[in-house]
Amino acid sequence: MQNYFKTAKNISLVLFLALITLNVSAQEIDLLIKGGHVIDAKNKINGKMDVAVKDGKILRVAADIPASSAKKTINVNGLYVTPGFLDIHGHVFHGTEPDNYLSNSQDALPPDGFTFRAGVTTVADAGGAGWKNIDLFRKNVVDKSKTRVLAFMNIVGGGMRGVETFEQDKTDMDPKLTAASAKKNKDIVIGIKIAHYIGHDWDPTDFAVAAGKIAGIPVMVDFGKALPPLPLEDLLLKHLRPGDILTHAYRYDQEFDKSGKMIEHKQAIVDVNTKKLKPYVWEARKRGVIFDVGHGGGSFNWSQAVPAMEQGFHPDVLSSDLHTGSMNAGFKDMANLASKFLVLGMPLADVVAASTWNPAKVIQRPELGHLSVGSEADIAVFRLREGDFGYIDASGMAIRGKQKLEAELTLRNGRVVWDLNALSAPLAK
Amino acid sequence: MGSECIECTISKIKMNLNKFKQAGRSVIFAICLSVSAQISIGQEIDILLKNGHVIDAKNKISAKMDVAVSNGKIMKVAANIPVAGAKKVVDVSGMYVSPGLIDIHTHVFTGPNPGFGHGSSSVKADDFTFRAGITTVVDAGTSGYKTFPVFKEQIIDRSRTRVLAYLNAFAPGMVGTAAEQEDMQALEIEKADATIKKYADHIVGVKIGHYSGKDWKPFDAAASLAHANNRPLFVECHITEFSLEDQLNHMKAGDILTHSYENVSERMPIVDDNGIVRPFVLDARKKGILFDVGHGGVGFWFNQAVPSVKQGLSPDTFGTDMHHNSVNSGMKDMLNLMSKYLNMGMQAEDIIQRASWGSASAIKRADLGNLSEGAVADIAVINVLEGKFGFLDAGGFKLEGDKKFQAEMTIRAGRIVWDLNGISGVPWSKDLK
């Protein structure tokens, strides 16, 4: 750590001198990202285009925008240019409250170290905060992050602060208070979360949906365990509305009793014996229920994902379930997760759509996830590396692949916030 | 074996219940069951790293060797250890196998305050370590004696990375603005000394930072405090009233200068206007003063580093100065920083040695940074990628290169804590559930 102010002054002086020596006339573009392959699902662009940025916004997306019209040009030949990724299932309500799990505590992560380096510019915290601590979340996380931070608010008033205790307390699940707080904080709250409920009843799910109805926002369900398990079919076809989200879509829980017999406390989308996607899952998709990855430390299994993908059941949304237990495990970061779906045969354009425009629609933020003229210049530039790579799932099993996405450059609000190989920099003298 | 496996499962369940969310238990249990089904009695190697190029400077090894890990410790380093009897064998052909790397300059005292100390400018200790081959970090004075107990309880005790620290000579540590830190009247040497002695396993030095006063008393007091405890003084200050030469003269052999390759107005750069490393800097190295990178957001410039390396002033250690701002800047992570020096002409082996045994020696922790039999099994498996890469410095300038370090696998106390490409994973097949 050093004295930033003095140094910043020096740097700005250098930049200023550099600027006045350039010909600034007729250079209406602040930054031109030139020669890349643009994928913008909303605007149905999938081809070689240049992207011009001015005043933090997209000025133009077109073929062959002349470099002479730009103050700065970054050549991204051979790379893919996409809207900044949205990750709608992160856990970023970090803090120091002891034993408070993902709510102002140590298992959650400060977002900026995991977003920009993976091409992510927006992250939604998935239920770390409830109506009782959404203000603290705003103050400690939203306001202090360079990443755009949004939130699914937990139906539990105190937030996601302990699976076996607080998150089972139905007396702290108040749809009206939750919805009122969501409306009051609608600049950051984009949904309601229900997670980890272990009881054999639907009350918490229905409370969350009730709050979602009042506030006019979707519900994300991390389907809890129950013995016997609650029918997934009922969740998807009866309790959730179109537009609500099942996260951890490709999870296969394997828990065993003392004799080694598997306990089924949660139902998966693929029948592992027949390896077929259950028919009601297709029906749920037709109804408009959203299927989100939510990889996490223990929520993505090849035994679900491979057959589902082979049968054409692609995720609507890719998301991380980022926390201390997933960051160094099979998940790693959103670019790694996107690479897994490439390896599973999902076309790159679809992977990008499921990380940009799809999640933006799901969270009802149509201003995000695209490169339309006038939208905020949140941009990711990826390299598609070819080689021999490996990917592990939640059970430690590996699949080899020939491709890997790597975030080369990330812009947030028109500013370069990640530049892996110094593409935007001049050579040192 | 079966009962051990259950025990390990139970303890891991406790440890990971929250971290792995609900599925953690079932996953670990499943792994445990599958492992127990494959092993038989009498096997003692937990992990065998096969065919890597082992770099272990303490033991003067730089050769193709296998590394066997058992019970969290290094069991054996030798050529051709038989795979029979190993619970897990990982082929690391073509990769370097190093003692876990040590980052001797980070800021990991996270918390709700603005700024560094217990604050939002620090980063979490585990976020950028294992993925860069690091198993030990040294927090650079983010806490002082008044805040160290909180640092110990909230960070050291709760991180999977080994977290050590230089105690800030300034009692509250890094709090508030830089100006507040300059109030060196707040030195309370006796209390700081007692803290060092009480936490001798975790405090490896004394830091003096952000002091720019008009006399040497605080600096010298901090140095005496460090030396009386047989620990280095870690120097991160710009004493604008005095020259760099004076500053180096107030340091002793074993003391560490960080931000060595910075180029800012507050401190004389080590390279003069003609691109020559100042003679007194080279003299200081001869005297035994150590030069740490301390990259940070503004602490590393190619116009300093490139001539320095050419003229023999390579860094002794590759401290990152990791914090909220540097992590997405030119620094990125310690391997990126080491890769810069790889492309400036230093040899890969030399760099890895400095980042492991060299760094352990700098903080006088001979128990770390080596693969001696019985040592804690902190291991980094490092690849050197070939391709076209670019590296950024604090001035916004680029160095192009054709090599880059990458952490393939990291082991902390015998457990695999990072596996980039799943080389330790069981290959998945459709017959598996």
Interface residues (C-beta under 8 A of the other chain):
Chain A: M1 Q2 N3 Y4 K6 T7 N10 I11 V14 H94 G95 T96 Y101 L102 Q106 D107 L109 P110 D112 G113 F114 F116 R117 N140 K144 G162 V163 H196 G224 K225 R251 Y252 D253 Q254 E255 F256 G260 V272 K275 G296 G297 G298 S299 W302 S303 V306 P307 D321 H323 T324 G325 M327 N328 G330 K332 D388 F389 G390 Y391 I392 D393 A394 S395 G396 M397 A398 I399 R400 V417 W418 D419 L420 N421 A422 L423 A425 P426 L427 A428 K429
Chain B: N16 L17 N18 K19 F20 K21 Q22 A23 G24 R25 S26 V27 F29 A30 I31 L33 H107 T110 G111 P112 F116 H118 S120 S121 V123 K124 D126 D127 F128 F130 R131 Q154 R158 M174 A178 G209 H210 E236 H238 H259 E262 V264 S265 E266 G296 G297 V298 G299 F302 N303 V306 D321 H323 H324 N325 V327 N328 G330 K332 K388 F389 G390 F391 L392 D393 G395 G396 F397 K398 L399 E400 V417 W418 D419 L420 N421 G422 I423 S424 G425 V426 P427 W428 K430 L432 K433
